[in-house]
Amino acid sequence: MATEKSEPHQRALYDEKDATVQISGAPSDQDSNSPAEDEPVDKPIPWTYKWIALACVIAFPIGQNWTNASLGPLKNTLREELNITNAQFGVIASADSFVNSIFPILGGMILDWWGPNPVTICCTVIIFIGSVIAAAAIHVTAWRMLVAGHIVMGFGIAVLDQAQQKFIYHWFGAGGLAFAFGLENALSSTVGLVAGMVAIPIRDKTGWYGWTFWVPAFFCCASMVINIFYVIFERTWIPKSYRLTSARAKAVAKNHGLNVKKTWSWDSLLHLPWQYLMLPGTQILQSGGANGFGVSAADMIRMKGYKEETAGFMTTGQKVIRIVGAPIIGWLIDRYGHRFHLVALAPLVYILANSLIGFTNAHPLVALVFQSIAGLINGMPLNVSIPLLVADQDKLGTAFGVWRAFNNSGATIMEVVYGVVQDGTEKMGYGRVLIVSSCIKAVGFFIGLSYIFVDYKKLGRGITMTRKERERREGDITDRDSDPLTKRGVYKPWTIYTLSALVAMIVTGWTLFIKYLS
């Protein structure tokens, strides 16, 4: 891509774990010669602040994770109680992804400009309101109202994940990013494990499945309270020099306190580097391909002759692997690198899991183990590569917004497609669903190989390197705008293609969603 346009003034992402705080805004030298209160300080962030912040931040989506984990085990119950088809269940399962096909992009721009503190409070409040609507829908057996509740939750979920990633990068930096993400994934998996295991017992012990929707509403409220505590903690106990400063605050500082009215800039979307855009531009339906087995695993196991409660325990029990494995995989990525190699390996493991559950007599737990391993080595390497490929803290929220919009559009499309395929299969079987999922993942394997090639040829092996190797190489670089390891540029044809593909996916997802909602 020789005609790419260089971005010489990008804000580099330093390793904030071991280095100094570099993201706080400060007036430039020409604006002021005296030290300002907001200037970066030449000392590391204390670990006490880091761990308290991480404990709060990873707790923000607990209620949402509980809700999502409860749906799978209750699939058969919801079909019977609400009198819905598999395609309509797919609409329920993808409702939050539906709204997340557009909003994360705008939300990411707002997040970068206004900062994550006020945005996350709005998100957790919206998620709580949506969870109450979803729980109330069970009382009146209105599945469309249940969809509405999940759509409302989706508005909050859309940006909360991006804010989490900005927070985690700020506190732990590029060096500890994968390990911190691993801890966040471990907590999410723990919540999912408990939620999935108790969904059927709650229904059976209380005599009513509606309590499985009120429990997550309580946890959504708890997440909202934790979010408020975090903001108070940051604004009260943490010195200004350690805080994550919004782009708006930086602009105000540079203008000597003058009011800055701009809400967000489209430049952050149009000037994302091709090095990052190659990920969403090629992943397309890969997120949906991973759900061919995952979302309906409990129903697949039930159809093999196991009791519904046993199927629910098996499906959620596999999350133990993610709980234990996520921090380990994160640590291994930080230590040994090879992120794109894992991305290429994951589709093969997904295909193996699909084959075992759908076309062999192997015990379902064997397939579930491989499914869990595939999920571990697929998502995390991609997520921790994004900050390295964007290399600009002020565009990170927008980048994660585009990434989430692609993933959610793909998930929305494939959830409905899987439901339609299953409804058209004899005895409501999952054979065709698993074949479609495996075909998508087969393409994903070759995409992963192409990432490795690009990394070696165009990115200076930056995604393959370990943290120490990268730091050593960056220390030897004299011109960051010319070295492949640090150079980031806009390639307009690829930007146009990627955004066009996103629009096409959003339109397709909305069309399918609305068609099967009616």
N, C-alpha and C positions, 0 to 999 in steps of 0.2 A: 504494500500500500504506500507507494512512494509519494503520492500526492497529498498525504495527510497534512493537515494544518496544525502546526505546533502551538502549544499553550504555554508560553514562557513564564507566565505569572501565576502558575498554579501554586496553591498552598500545600506544601508537602506534608505527608502524614509521618510524623516522627514516632519513635517508639516511646510512648509515654510511660511505659511500665518502669523502665530503668533510667530514662532520661528526664529532662525537665519538662515542665508544663509549657506547651508551645501553642495552645489553641486559644488562649485568652486574647481578646482584642486589645490593642493599645494604639495610641496616637503614633504616627510615624515621626522620624527624627526631625523632619522639616516642620512638623506641626508643633512639636514641643521638645525642649531639651531637658526638661525636668522629668524625673520618674513619675509615672502615673500609677494610681492604685490598681488599675486593671492590667498592668504590664506583666508578662510572664516572669516568674521567679526562677532563679538558677538552683533549684533543689527539687528532688523527687517528691511526688505525692505520697504522704504517709500511708502505710498499709492499713492503719485503722480506718481511715476515710474510705479506702478502696473496698474493704470487705463489708463495711456497713452499707455503703452505696450498692454494692453488688447484691447483698441480701435483700435489699428493698426492690431493686430493679427487676430481678428475676421473679419476684412475686407478683408483679403487675398483672400477668395474664392467667393467674391460677383459675379464676372462675370460668374464663373462656375455654381453657384446656379441659376442665371438668365437663363442660357441656358437650364439647366435641367427642370426648372419649365415651360418653354415655350413649351416643346415637347408634353406634355399631351394634352393641349387644341388644338394643331395643328395636332393631329393624323389623323383626317379625311381629313384635308387639304393636308397633306403630302401624304396620300394614293392616293388622286385624282391627285395632281399636279405632283408627281414623279412616279405615276403608280406603286405602290408597294403593296405587300401583308401585312397582319398582322405580319407574321413571319419576313418579311424584316424590318418592322417598329421596331420589337423587336430587330433586329440586330443594328439599329440606336440607340435605347434607351439604349442598353447595351454595346455600343462600348467602352466607357471609362472604364466600368467595365471589359471588355475583357482584355485590356492591364494591368489593375490593378490586374489581377490574379497572376502575377509573380513579377512584378516590385516592389511592396511595400516591399517585403522581402529584396531584395538587397538594395532598397532605404532606408529601416530602418537601415540596418547595416551601410550604408554610413552616414546616419543622425546621428547615435550614435557616429561614429568615427570623422567626420569632423565638426559636429555641425550644427544647423539649419539655421544660417544666410546665408551662401553661397548657401545652398541647396534650401531654399525657393525662393531666387531670380531666380535661374534657373527654378524652378517650375512655377512661375508666368509668366516668359517670354515664356515658352513653352505653357502654357495655352492660352496666348494671340495669339501666332502664330496659334494654333489649331483653335481658335475661328474665326480668319480671313479666314482660309481655309474652315471652315464650312459655313460661310456666302457667300464666293465666290462660293461655290458649288450650291447655290440656283440660281445664275445667269445663270448657264449652265444646270440647272435641272439634276444634276448628283448625284443620291442618294449614290453611292459608294464613291464619293468624300466627301459627307457629313459625311459618316462613317469614312473616313480617318481623317477629321478634328477632330471628336470626339475622335478618337484613339490618335491623337497627344495631345489633351487636357488631355487625360487619363494619359499620362506619367507624366504630371505635377501634376494632381490631386492625383496620386498614393502616393506621399510622403508629399504633402502639409498638408493633414489632420493629419498625424503623427507628423509633425513639430508643428502644432498648439497645439496638445495635450501636447507635451514636453514643449512648451512655457508656456501654461496655468498652468501646474503643477509647473513649476519653479517659476512663479510669485505668485501663490495663494496657493500652497501646498495642502496636502491631505484634510485639513479642509475645504477650500473654493472651492475645485475642482468642485463639483456638481453645485454650484451656478454659477461659472464662465462658465462652460459648458452650463448651462441654458441660460445665456446671449448670448453665441455664437449661440445656437440653435434658440433663439428668433430672432436674426438678420437674420439668414439663412431663417427662416420662413417668416420674413417680406419681404425679397427680393423675395422669392418664391411667396408670396401673390401678390405682385405688378406685378411681371413678368407674372404670370398666368392670372391675371385679364386684363392686357393690351394687351396680345398676339393677341386675336381676334379683339379688337378695332383697334390696329395698322394695322392689315391686312385690315380691312374694310375701315378705314379712309384714308389710303395711297393708297389703291387699289392694294397692293402687299404685300404678306406675308413675303418677304425676309427681310423687315426691322426688323422683330422680331428676326433675327439672327445677324444683325449689331448692334443693341442696346447692347446685351451682349458683343460683341467684344469691344465696348467702355468701358464697366465696367471692362472687363479683363485688359484693358490698365490702368484703374484707380487703380485696385488692384496691378498691377506691380509697379506703382509709390508709392503707400502707403507702399509696401514691402521695396522698396529702402529707403524711409524715415525712416522706423523703424530701419533698419540696421545702418543708419547714426546716428539716435537718440541713439541707444544702444552703439555704438562705440565711440560716442563723448560726450554725456551728462551723461551717467550712469557710476558710478565708477566700476572698474574691479571686485571688491569683490561682486557686485550684479549681474554680468552677468552670463549667462548660459554657462559654460565651456565645450567644447567638450572633448571626451575621448582622442583624439589625443593631445590636448593641455595639458591635465593632464599627458600624457605619456612623452611629451617633457619636462615638468616641472620636473618630477621625474628623467629624464636623464640629468638634468642640461643644458637644451637648445639644446641637441644633436638632429639631425634630425631623425624623426621617419617615416619610409617609408611605414609602414603597412597601407593599405587602409581600410580594415575591417576584422573582425574575424568571422569565422564560429562558434566559440565557443558560441557567443551570441545567435545563433539559436539552437545549439545542447544542450545548458545548460539552456534553459528556464524551469522554475519549473513546475511540474505537476499541482500545484495549479492553475496556469494560463492556461495551455494547456487544462484543462478540458473544458474550454469555447469553443474555436474553434473546439476542437475535438468532441463536441456533438452538436453544433449548425448546422453544415453542411448546409442544404438548408433553414434554418429559415429566413435568410435575403430575399431570393427569395420568400418565402411563404408570406411575408408581402406585396409584390408587386402585388399580384393577383388582388387586388382592387385598390391600390393606383395609379399605373402608368396609368391605363386606365379608371379612375373614370369619367373623362369628357365624354368619348365616351359611357360609360354605361348609364350615365344620358341622353345623347342625344338620345340614343335608347329607352328611356322611354317616348319620345315625347317632350322633352324640346328643345328649340333653342340652337344652338351651343354656342352662346355668353353667354346665361344663364347658360349652363352647365359649361363653363369655369369659370364664376363668382362663382358658387356654389363650384366647386372643390377647387379653390384657397381661397375662403372665409373661409373655414374651418381652414386655417392656422392661423387665428386670435387666435384660441384656443392654438396653439403651441406658438405663440408670447407671449401671456399672461401667459400660463401655464408652459413653459420651466423654467424660473427663479424660479417660485414657487415650481415646482417639485424638482429642484436642491436644493433649500433651505430646503425643507422637508426631502430630502435624507440626507443632511448634519446634520440636527437636529435630525431626528428620525431613520435613518438607514433603515434596512429591504430591502436592494437592491434586493436580490434574490426573496423575496416575490412578488415584483413588476414584476420581470421577469416571474414568474409563472402565474401571473394574466393577463398579456398582451395578450397571445394567446387566452384566452377566449373572450376578448374584440374584437380581430380581427375576430374571428368566428362569433360573434354577428353582427359586421359590414357587413361581407360578406353575412350573411343570410338576413339582412334587405335590402341591395341593390339588391340582386339577386332573392330573393324568397318571397318577401312581397310587398305590395302596399304602404308601409310607404314612407313618403316624403324623397327624397334623402339626404336632409340636416341632417336627423336623423342618417343615416348610416355614413355620412361624419364626424359627431361629434364623434361617437364611433371610427372611423378609426383614427382620429387625437389623441384621448385620448390613444389609443393603441400604436401609434407611440411614444407618450411622455413617457409612462411608460415602454417601451421595450428597446429602444436603450440607453438612458442615464444611467440607473442603471448598464448595462453591461460595458459601457465605463468607468464609474468612478470606477468600481471594478477592472479594469485591473491594474492600478498602485498599488493598495493594494495587489493584488495577485502576481505580478511580484516582487515587493519590491526591485527593483534595477534600479536606474536612468539610468545607462549605458546600460541596456538592454531594456529600455522602447520603443525606436524607433523600434527595431526589433520585440518586442511583438506586437505593434500596426500594424506593417507591416504584420505579420502572420494573425492577426485578420482581417485586411482589405482584404488580399488575399482570405481568406475563404469567407468573405461576398461578395466580388465581383465575385468570381467564382460561388457562389450560385445564385447571381442575374443574371449573364450571362446565366447560364443554364436555370433558370426558365423563364426569359424573352422570350427566344426562344421557350421553351416548351409551354408557355401560348399562344404564337402566333400560333404555330402549332395546339394546341387544339382548339383554336377559329376558325381557318380556316376550321377545320373538323367538326364544329358544325353547325347545321341548322340555316340559316339566320345570320350567324356570331355572334351568341349569346355568352354570358359570363357565362352561367350556369355551364358548365363543368370546366371552369377556376376557378370559385369561389369554387367549390367542391374540386378541387386539392389543392388550397390554404388553405382551411379550414382543410383538412386532415393533411397537413404539420404542421399547427398551433396546431392541437390536440396533435400531438407528442410533440410539443414545451411545452405544459402545463406540461406533465409528466417529461420532461427534467428540467423544472424550479423547480418542486418538488424535484428532485434528487439533485439539487444545494443546496437547503435548508438543506437536510439531510447531505450532505458532509460538509457544513458550520458548522453545529452543532457537527458533529462527528470528523472532521479532521482539521478544520480551527479555532477552538476556538471561534466560532460565530463572527469572525472578520468582516464579510460582513453584518451581522445583526446589529452589534453595531452602536451606534451613534459615532460621532467624539469624544465627551467628554469621553464616556465610553472607547473607544479604547485608548485614551491618558492615562487615569487613569490605565488601565490594563497594557499598555506598560511600564508605570513608575514603576510597581511592578515586572517586569520581570528581572531576574538576568542573565539568559542564553538564549539569543535570538535564539540560534540554536537548542534548545530543546522544547521550548514552541510552541504549535500548532498555536498560534496567529501570531508569527513572523517567525517560521521555514519555510524555503523554500528549496525544494530538487528536484532533477531530478529523474524521474522514467522512465528508458530507454524503457521498453515495451510501455508505453503510448506515449513517444516521437516518437517512430518508427511508432506507429499506427496513430498519428495525422499528421505527415509529409507524410505518405503514403496516407492517406485520402485526404490531400491537393493536392498531385500529381495527384490522380485519378480525383478530381474535376476540376483541371486545364486542364487536357487532355480532359475530357468530354466537358467542356465549350468551349475550342478552336475548338474541332471537330464540335460541333453544330454551332458555330459562322461562321466558314469557310464554312460549308455545305450550310447554308442559305444566305451567302454573295455572293456565286457564282450564 
